[in-house]
Amino acid sequence: MTNNTTTTTTNDTTTAGTWVAVGPAGAVGSIHRAPDGFRVELYGHRGARSGTYPTLETAKGAVHAALGPLASRPEFHAH
């Protein structure tokens, strides 16, 4: 079995290949490192915007925005 997710540590900052967004109701989406940025995948949100974003922070913002205007920002767990 091959694990394609890599994790490296540089200057006390963890850089992972995948981050899972977790809200009060459980996992709501994930972010995957891609050659051209960070790809967002949303779980169970019909019509929600998915795509590739240039930075991890913009990808996290896209996940948060897709949850709706009153949603709390999810926690992002590196895997």
Helices and strands as residue ranges (DSSP letters): E 7-10, E 13-16, E 18-23, E 26-34, E 37-42, E 51-53, H 56-66, E 75-78
